[in-house]
Amino acid sequence: MTRPVRQPARGARPGHRGAATAPSAGLLVAALLALPGLHLLTACGNQGTVIQPRTFDRPERVAFGCYDRLANVFVPLAGCDAVELDRDEEDFALIGLVTQTAQGEVAAVDLDMRLVLDADVRVPGFTFVLVGENPTAIVVPTLTARHTYVANQTSRTITWLPLAQFHPDAQATDDVGGQLALPGSPSDMVLSPAEDFLYVALPDNGTIGEIAVDSTNPTAPLTFVREIALDATIPTQVAAVEAAAPYRRFCPTGYENNLPQPELAAPRAPIQVGATPRPSQLTVDLSATPPVLLVSDANLPIIHRLVLDAAGADAAALTPLAPGVPTEQVVVTPPVPATTGDRSATQRYLYAIDVTDNSVLAMDYTVGAANFGAVLSVNTGDNAPDRLALRAGAGRLRVVEPGYVVTGGNAPAECNPAVESEAEEALPSTLRGVFLLAGQVDGNLAIVDVYDLDAPCRGGAGCANPDNENDVHVRIERHRPRIGTFTLDDPDVVGFPALSFDGSAGQIQASGFPSTGSGPRLESFACPSGMVRVYPDSGSALICASADPWSSPAQSWSAEWEGQLPFAVGGGRFDTSDLSQFITADADLCAWGVLGENDVTASGLAADDPLSGYVGDRLVLTGELVPSIQSALDAGSSSAFERCRPFLDAADRDQVFLEITDAREGSLALRVPVRRGVSGTPIDGDPLVTYTLEDVATCFPGITPFAIHARTSYVVRSSFASYLHRVVSDGGSCRVDAARPVDPADPQTRVEGRAFVGRPYVNPYLAFHISDRRADGSTVGSMEGLRSVFTVTTRLLPAVAVIDIGRIVSDVLLTPNRENLIVIDSAASSLGQYALDPLVRQASVQ
């Protein structure tokens, strides 16, 4: 409906809005100023530059109110269920109330018109409503439209404010604001579904505060009732068991048979960072009957559950959940179907942020299921199987349900591939169903599939003849990050792999031999389970890569013969009482993956373990000779240091290295190297080096720089997975982790960064086989002193769907119409508005 726009009264202050329904010029300018990258300078005559008024200042949380533009009053939130945020002014406006932690204020934004509202037009610039010090949570009752409640951490209060205070055109009411003192500092606050109680987390107290709400009271609606103690008893973890076939949609048909499956992980040993409960974030499970308050605990490996009813919260009625780690936040899904094509909504899941590393875990939350309360295995590759395959740690979680409402126990009807209008709109960028949103610490908002209403239409009926011709390879699976674009091809390589050998670089041909030089070939082999051939395009495989689109992005791989272990550099000195000992007090040797020959033997590896028989790494001295020795050699007057002359030119000398027999935290046992073949076995010939341990210790006294390199193997690393190894500290000695044995048939267990000549190298992402055979039929016996590097770049499936927010995602909320996302970036001081059909950014306010 079109309504006339009333002009401001004559003499009205610029920017003031009476009953007018159109945005004033002043507010429109403010909105434009808030858009990133758009700079607007306004001036009046020659009165000077107008300074941009302050708007958002470290926004943290957002809540919604509904404003009736005709009656100029706030109404229950249901009034805005059909409001479309399209700047086409409607009778009702969705108002976002955004906490500002820097100044202890709440700002109001008309999300339809995308305008920041001025709480007091008499004050120049933007005026927001003061609430208290460091507001951490904001709640707007959905059933009534009188007050909003704000929890303030530093001032230890809850502030209540009339909603009418947040719109300059709202009619005055009898409601007044006030504050309620709390016994501790609140970190979060939620409202019970009946809106008769507020609950606040009080971390320092280890309790939950319960506050009675009387929405009919215009002056004092809040009364503090009690602190609820939380039980510190750590419950027994539930071991996950094999479940039914996972929810997934893959095309072409049968592609899932190529994929590695998450290993069923045993429960982790419980971790706690404190002895007493420390409630952090609160979530109300609205699908439970009666509703349940879920409480994450930042100290204990417990997720507390409190039943909510008319009498308040009952902390003893339900057994807590045991995630095995303290958690920062907990969210739950509504009931969803177990498989595509099934409308019966029976399955529920819980997601939580692990306090120790910001990873995200998934738990089965289906009451009565065998896995209820178990942490699920949801990941493959070198990643922990019981954590989601996110690319960065998470700081904020939200479950959103665009277009999804359970009615009578059934989910909405799925997309029908036989209906062309529905099939055409089934896109990777369209969100209809249930999804987990994870605000990552890298500034991205990751999207994780839980239940996709459009899944049956993706790839076409029976994975044939899709309405979108590019929708050929479909990868949708529960608890996995969403693939954000169409996929036309299988994993592949970019360009040609190359193998340099003794100064000659050659592209690897389909035959496996390099195009130039006399280097060895790549040997053909059968791709391990869960992998597909990526080179060459046809025939026998020379290079295989994981078929799992979630295991890794496209990445560049390099394998350098006797290369340096990544990050393995430091300073150390020889022990003057035993020159075979090298002291490295500041080196993290085991974490670097360093092994000596005796460490390999002591690890008790199976004969088919890739590291079985490894001769150990080597210590390479990289520093220059000390000035006194250099001067003596330059003067030619000291025969005592003549042994050091081969080490004088640090830039051009041969590597000065010793073999490692034992690696411990803080020290290495060393020996003089011997000449070895490509398999590591000692071979006949002239001595490999002419120096002794005494020579090296004499020439490099005191603290000297060093690096750790592999011996008789290629060091394999990538731009994403970096360097993989299974080395741990066992009583201070570096050992191959006995808890991670190798299954030769399972690439997920092949966590190894050294590739050996003459046998296939396999890790969870890539596999290849560097042979010792040359094109002329001869073999490579030894590579002492030679340089060889193998390089390949894999192109896996398209990137997972993420929203590049910019800095820190502090809050994300689905609008009542279930068609838009509101995302708060606290570091950039911005509010972003996104459409979901398809996913696109609509506006930004700062």
N, C-alpha and C positions, 0 to 999 in steps of 0.2 A: 504494500500500500504506500502511495506517495503522499507525503504531507507537506504543507507549505513550510518554508524555513523563515522563522521570525528573526529579523535583524535585531542586534543589541540596541537597548534604549539609548537615546541621545545622551551624550555625556558619560556613558558608561566607560569604566576603565578598560583599556584594550585587553582582550583575553577573557573578560568576565562573561559568564554564561548564566543567564537567568533560566527561563523555561525553554530556551531554544533547544532544538534537537540536533542541529548541525554543529560540527566542531567549529570553535572560534578560530580566528586567524592565529591568535597567540598559541593555542594548543597545537594547531597544525604545524606551526613552525617548530615547536618543541619536539614533535614527533619526527619531523624531518631531520632535526639536529641529532636525534638519537640513532639514526641509521648509520651503520659503519660505512666508512669510505665516502660519505656525503658531507661536504663542508658547506655551510651556508652562512653568509655574512649579510647582516641587515643593518641599515642605518637610517636615520631620520634627518634629512637635511645635512647640516655640517656639525651635528652634535657629538660626533665621535663614534668609535666602534662600540657596538653592543656586545657585551660579554655573554658567552653562552651560559645559560643558567645550569646549576648543578642538577643532575637527575639521579640515577641509581648510584649507590655507593656500597659495594660488596653485598649484593642481594644473595639470599640464602634459601628461603623457602617460599612457596606460593600456595595460596588457597583461593577458592572461587566464591564469589557472591553474584546474585542475579538482581539486576536493577530494572524496574519498570519505567521506561522513558515517558509514558503517557501520564502515569500517576505520580512520577518523581519519588518513588519509594523503593526500598529493597524488598524482595519477595523471596519465598522459598526457592531453592536452587532448581527444582523441577521446572520452574517457569522458563529456564534457559536450555532445556533439553533439546529443543529444536533450533536453537540459534546457530546460524552459520556465520563463521568468522570471515566474511567476504567484503567488509566495508560497505555493505548495502544496508544502511541503518534500519533496524527492525524495532518492534515495539519493546523488546527486552534486550538488555545489554549484559554480556558476561563480563564481570569485573574481576580482574586478577589482583589479589592483595599480596604484596611481595615484601618480605622482611628485609630491612637494610641494616646489616650488622655493624657497619662502621659508626653510624650515628644513633643507633637504637630507635629506628623509625619503621613505619610501614607505608609503602607507596601503593597507590591504586592505579590500575591501567585498564582502560576500556579496550578489551581485546578485539571487539568487533571493529571499532574505528581505529584501533592501534594508536591510542593516545594516552599519554601519561596525564593523570588528573591532578589538578592543583588543589590541595586541601584548604588553602587559605589564599584567595586571590588578592587579599590586601597586602600581602608580603611579596616583594619583588622576587622573581625566579620561582622555582618550584618549592612548595612547602609540603612536607609529608607529616604524618601523624607520629608524634613521639610516643613510645611505648615502654621503654626500659633499656637497661644495658645488655647488649649482646643478645638480641632475640634469636632463639634457636628453633622455635616451632610456632606455627599459626594454624588455628582451627576456625572454620566458619560453619556453624550448624546448618545442615541442609533442610531441616524441617521447619525451622523458624528463621526469621530474618531481622533479628534485633541486635545481637552483639557478635563481635568476633573476639577470640581469645588468643593471647600471645604469651608464650613462655619465654622468660628472660633469664639467661644463665647467670650473668654476673650479679644482677640485682636480686636474684633468687625470688622472683615474683611471677605471678600470672596477671597480665593486664587485660581488663575487658573494656571494649570500646563500642559505642553505638555504630552500627554499619552506616547510618546516615552521615556520619562524619567523613566518610571516604568519597563522597560525591558532591561537588559544589552546587548541584542543582536539587539535591534531595530535600524533601520537606523535613522540617525539624520534628523531633519526637521527644517524648518524655524520658527516653533512655539516657543514662549518663554513664561515664566511664569510671573506672576505679582499679584498684590493685589488691591482690591477695598475696600475703607473704607465704613463702614456702620454707620448709625445714632444711632444704638443701638446694643445690644448683641443678636446674632441670636441663637435660640434654635432648629430650623429645617429649611430645605430648600428642595424645589422640583423644577422640570423643567416642563414647560408647554408641552403638547403633541406635539405641533408644534416646540418645542425647540427654541422658539424665546424670551421667558421670563423665568427668575428665580424668585421664590418667597421665601422670608425668613420670618419666624415668629420672631417678635421683642417683647418679652413679656414685658419688662420694659416700652416700649413705648406704648403698647397696639395697635400696628399697624402691617401691613404686608408690607414688602419692596418689590418693584417691580423693577427688573433689566433687561434691554434689553440685549439680547444675539446676537452677530454677529459672527457666527461660521466661517465666511470667513476671519476674521481679525486674523492674526497670533500673534499679539503683544498685542492688547487691545480689547478682545472680549466682555467686559462687560461695561455697562453704567448704573449708578443708575438713575432711572426714577422718583420715587415718593414713599412716604409713604401712604398707604391706611388705613384710619381710619375705625375702626369697631364699629358698632352700639351697644350701651350698653342697649338698650331697651329689656327687657326680654319678649319673645313671650309667648302666651298662650299655655299651654300644650294640647296635643290631648289625649282624653280619649279613650283607646282601647275598641273595641267592639268585640263580638264573631265573630271569623273568620271561614273559611271553615275548613274541616278536615285537621289536620296537616300532613306534610310530615313525613312518618314513614314506617318502615318495621319491623313487629313483627312475630315471629314464636314461638310456634304453633299458628295457626289461632285462633283469638279471644282472645289471651292473653292480648291484650290491654284493654279488658273489666275489667281486674283485677286491672288496674293501676289507681292510683289517678291522677286527672287532675289538672294542674296549675290553681289557682284561678285567675279570672279576677281582676287585681289590679287597683285601682283608682290611678290617677297620684299623685305623692308625692308632698308635699308642697315644692315649689322651695327653693333651698339652694344656697347661694352665699358666697364666702370667701373673696371677694373684691368688690369694687364699680365700678371698671373700667375694660374693657376687658384686658385679659392676654392671647394672643394666645400662644399655646404650640406646638402642632404637626400639620403637614399639610399632607393632602392626596388628590390626584387628582383622581376624578371619571372619568375614561376613557370611561365608558359605556354610560355616558350622552352625549346628543347632544344639544348645544355645551358642552365641558367638564366643570366640576365644581370643584373648589377648596374648600375642606372641611377643616374647621379650628376648632380644639378643643380649648376650653377656660377654663383655670385653675382657673379663678375667678368667672365667671358668668355661670348660667345654660343655656348656648347657644352653639349651633354648627353653626358657621357662614358658609354661602355658597356664593362663589364668582364665577360668570360666567366668563370663560376664552375664549377670542377670539383674533383676530389679533390685536385689539386695546389695549389689556391688560385685566386686571381684572375689573369686574363690581360688586361692593359690594351691589348694591341696587336692582338688578334684581330679586333676589330670597328671599323668606321669610326664616329667620333662623329656625333651628330646636330647639325644647325645650325638652331636656332630663331631666329637673328637677334638675340636679346637674351639677357642673363644671366637665369638662372632661379633661383627660390627653392625650388621643389619640383616633382617630377615623379611622375606616377602613370600606370599603363597599364591598359587593359581586357583582359579575357579575350577570346578569339575570339567574335565575335557574327555572326549572319546579316546579309547585305547588305540584305534587304528583309523585310517582313512576309510570312508564308506560306512562308518558306524556312528550313528547319532547319539547313542546312549552315553551320556557324560558321566563317567564313573571314576576317572583317574585324577589325582591331585598331586602337586609337587611343591616343594619348598626350596627356595634358594637363599643362600646366606654368604656373606663376605667373611672370609677367614682373616682374623685380626693379624695373624703372624706374617702374612705375605700379600694380602689383598686379593688373593685368588677367590673364585666363586665355586661353591659346592652345591650339588643338587641332592635333595632327599626325597624319598617316596613319602607322600603325605596322604596316601589313600587309606583311610581307616579300614582295618580288617584285612589289608593285603599282607602277603608274606613279607614284603620288604618295607612295611610301614616303619618309618623312623630310620631306615638304613641310608647311608651315604652311597649314592649310585656311581657306578663306573660309566663315564660318558665321554672319554677322550682316548686317543691313540697317539702314536708317535713317542717321542722322548718325554712327553709331558706326563704329569701325574694323571693316572687314569680316572681318579675321583675328583677332578677339577674341570670346569668348562674350558674349552679351547679359545679363551680370549687372548688377544695380542698384548694386553697390558693389564695391570691390576685395576680393580674396581673400587670406587669410593661411594657409589650410590646405585641402588637397584629399584626397579619399579616393574610390576607386571601390568601390562595394558591389554585391553580387550576390545579393540575397535570392531564394531559390527557383530559382537558376540554377546549373546544373552541366553542363559540356560532357562528353558521353559518346560516345566513338567518333567525334569530330568533329562531333557534332550537338548543337544546343541542345535544351533541354526542349521538350515539346509546348506550343504556344501555346494560349491560351484558345479554346475552340470555341463560337462564337455559337449553334450549334444545341443546345448543352447548357445548359439554363436555369440549373442550379445554378452553372455556371461564369460565364455571362454576367451573372448578378445580382451577382456579387462583383467584377466588373471596374469599379473605381471610380477616379476621379482621385487619391483619397487612398490607394490601395493600391499598394504598390511590390513588383512581382515582375519580376525581370529584371536589367538592368545599368544602374546610374545613377552619375553623378558627383555627389558632394557637395562643395560649396564653402563653407567657413567664411568669411563675409564680414566685413569690418572694421566693418560696422554692427551686428554681433551676430546676424545671421541666417545660417542654414545653407541655402543655395540647393540645389535639386535639379535636375539636368540630365538629360534623357532620352538614353540611349544605345541601349537595347533593352528594350522593354516587352512582356513575355509576354502581357499582357492587351489589347494594342492591337487584335487582330482582333475583339474583342467590344465595343469602344467604338463607340457609335453604331449598333450592330446590324449584322447581315449585310447587305452591300451598302449600308450607311448608311441602313437602313430598319428601322423597328419595333424600336428598342432596348429591351432589358429594363428599363433604367432610363429612364423616359419623359423625364427631363430631360437625358439625354445626347444632345443633338441636334447641337451644333456641337463637333466633336472636332479638337483641334490637338495632334498629337504629331509631333515631328521630332527626329532625332539632332542632338546638340550644342546643342539649344535648351532653355531653362529649362522645367520641367514646368508645365503649366497645372493649378492645384490644385483647381478646382471644376468642376462641370457648367456648360455654357454653353448658354443658351437662345436668345440673340439675336446678331445681327450687331452690329458697332460702331454707335454711336448718339450723339446729343447729349443732354445733360441740360437739360430745360427748353427755352427758346427762345433762339436767338442774338439779340443786340441791337446796334443801331448808333445811337449818339448823334451828333447833328450840330448845332452851333451852339446848344448848351444844350437841345436837344430830344432825349429818349431814346425810342426806339421799338423794339418787338420786331419781328424780321424775320418777315413772313408767308410763306406758301408761294409767293406771287407774287414774292417777293424785295423788296417794298417795306416800309419800316418802318410800324408801325401808327399812329404819330403823327409829326408834324413834316414838314419839307420836305427831308429829307436824301436822299442818293442811295440807290439800291437795290443789292441783291446780284444780280449777273447770273448766269443759268444757264449751265452749261458741261458738257462731257463730262469725267467723272472720269478723271484720268491713270491710266496703267497701274499696277497694284498698289494701287489705292485703290477704295473703295466709297462710294456715296452715304450720307451720314448725316443730311442734311436737304435737303428735307422727306422725309416717309415715302414718298412716291410722286411720280412725275412727274420732271421735269428736276432735276438736282442743283444745289443752291446751295452746299452745303458737302460736301466729300469728306474722308475720313480713311483712313489706311493700313489695309489689311486684315490686316496682319501683327500677330498678337497679341503678338509679342515685341518689337516696335519701340518701344513706349512704353506706359505705363499710362494710365489716365484722367487727363486734365489740363485745366486751365483756360488758355485762350488769350486774349490781349488784343492789339489792334493800335491804337496811338495815333498820331494824325496828328502828324507832326513831334515825336514823343516822344523822351525821353532814351534813349540807348544804355545798357543795363544796366551798372552799376558805373563808368560813364564820368564820374567826378567827380574833382576835384583842385584844385591851386593852381598858378598860373603868373603870369608878368609879361610886359609888353610890352618888346621890345628898344628901348631909347632911341635907338639908332643907326638903326633901321629899324622904324618903328611897325607895319608889316605883319607883323612876326614876333612870335610869342607863344611864350615859353620855358616848357616844362612838364617840368622835369627829372625829376620823380618819377612821371610819368604813363606808363602802358603803352598808348600810343595804338593801335598796330597790333593788339595782343591784344584791345583793346576793339572792334575792327572799324571804326575811324575811316577815312574816305576823303575826300580833296579831289577837286575836279573834274579836276585835272591827274593825280591818281593813277589815276582811272578810265581816262582816255585812255591813260596810259602802260602800263596793264595789257594793252592790245591785245586787248580782248574781242571775241568774235564778235557780230554784229549781233543774234542772238537770245538773247544772255545777258541775264538780267533787269537787270543793273547797267549795261548799255551805255547811254551817254548820261546817266548820273546826274550831277547838278550838284554833288554833294558835300555833306558834313554841315555843321553850323554850331556855332560856339562861343557858348555862352550864359554871360554873366557873372552870377553869382548872389549876389555879396557886396554888403554895404552900402558906402556911401562912407566913406572914412577919416574919423576924428573931426575933423581939421583942416578938411577941406572942408565937412563938415556944419556946423561952427561958423561958418565964413565965410558959408555960405548963410543960416544962421539970423540972423546979424547983418546980412545984406544989404550988407556993406561991401566985397565983393571981386568986381568985375566979371570978374576972370580966371576965376572958378569958376562964373559964372552959367550957362555952358553945361552944368554938371552938375546943374542944378535938376531936369530931367526924371527924373534917376536917383535923386533923394533918397529917395523912399519905396520901399524894397526890396520891401515886401509888395504894393503896389498898382500899381507901375509896369508898363508894357509890357515884355516881354522885351527885354533889351539883348543883341543877338547880332550876330555877324559870320559871313560865309560862309567856309568853308575851301576854299582852292585846292590846298594841298599839306599832307599829314600825314607827319611823320617821327617817328622815335623821339626824343622830347624837344622837339619844336617844331612849330608850325603856321604856315603862311602864310595870311593873312587878307585879306578885302576887304569893303567895305561892301555889304550885301545890296540886291538889286533886287527889284521886284515880279514875281512869277512866277505862271503858271497852274498848274493841278493836274498838268500834265505836266512842269513844271520850266522851261518856256520863258519867257523874259522877256515881259511884257505891258505895254501902255500903261496910263497912269494916274498919279496923284500918286506922288511918291517914297515908297517903303515906309517909310523912316526919314529923319529930318532931321539925324542926327548924322554926324560924320566919324570916320575912324580917329584923328585927332588928338584929337577930343573924348573918345572912349572912353579912349584912353591917358592923357589928362590927368586924367580923373575917376577912373580906377582905377589909381593908381600903385602900385608895389611888388607884393608877392605878393597876388593876389586869387583868390577861389574861382571855379570854373567848372564847367560840365557840357557834355557833347557831346550834341547832338540831331541827328536826321535833318533833311533838308530835302525838302520836297514829296513825302513818302512816309510811310507808316505804319510804325512800329517794332513788329515782331511778336515777342512773347515768350510763354513758357509756364511753367507751374509745374514742368515736368519738363525739357523740352529747353532752357529758358532762351532765350538769344538766339543764333541761328545766323548764322554768317558765314564767309567764305572769305578774310579779309584776313590777310596775313602781312607780316613785315618782309623787304624785299628790299634789302640794302645800306643799311639804315636808313630806307628809304622805305616807306610803307604801300602795298601793292599787292594786287590780287585774285590769289589763288594760281593760277598757271598750271598747276600739277599737278592742279587740280580743275576742269576745264572742265565746262560745263553741257551736258547732253544734254536738250533740251526734252521728249523722250519718256520720260525716266527721272527720277522724283521723287527717287531716291536721290542724284542729283547736284545737286539744287536746294537747296543749303545756303545759304539767304539769309534775312536778318531784316528786309528792307525790302519792303513791299508798295506797289505803285504803282497809282494810280487808272486805271481803264480797261483793265487787263489782268489776267489770272488770276495770283494768287499761289499758288505751289506750294512746299512743302518736303517732306521725307520723311514727315511725319506728317499734314499738313493741307493743304487747298487751298480757296480761295475767290476770288471776283472782285468787288471793290467797283467799281461802275460810276460814271460821272459823270452818269447819267440820273436825274432826279427823277420822281415819280409824275405830275406835270402835263405831262411830256414835255420840259420844259426841261432844260438841262445846267448842271452846276456848272463855272464857268470858272476860279475862283480860290478858294482856301481860306485866304488870308493872314489871320492873326489869329483864325481859327476853331479851335474844339476839336472833335475828332471821335474817338470810340473805338468799336471793334468788339470784342465779347466773345462767346465761345462756350466751352462746356465739353463735351469729348468723353468719351463712355463707351465705352471699348474693351472688350476681352475681360477676363475675370476675372484677378485677380492671379496671377502665377506662384507655384508652391508653394515656400514657405520655412518653415523652423522658426525661430521667434523664440527664440533661445537666451538672449539678454539682453545680453551684452557682447562677449567675445572667445572665439571657438571655437579652442581650442588643440589638440584632438584629437577624432577621431570614429572609431569602430570597430564593425564588424558582429560580432555574437556568433556563436559556433560553430553555433548552431541556424539561423542565417541569417534570423531572425525579429525581431531587436531591434537597435537602435542604442544605443551608449553614447557620449554626447557630453560633453566636458570644456569647461567655461567657466572659464578661468583667472582672469579679472577678478572674476567673481562667486564664485569658489572653490566650484564646484558640479559634480556629476556628474548628468547627466540620462539617463534611460532611456526609450526610445521603442519602441512596437510599430509594425510596418510594414504590418499587414493588419487594419484600416486604420492610417494614420499617426496616432498619438496618443501624447501624453506619459503615461507610466505612473508615474514617480517622480522625485524629485530628492533628492540627498544633498549636504550641504555640510559 
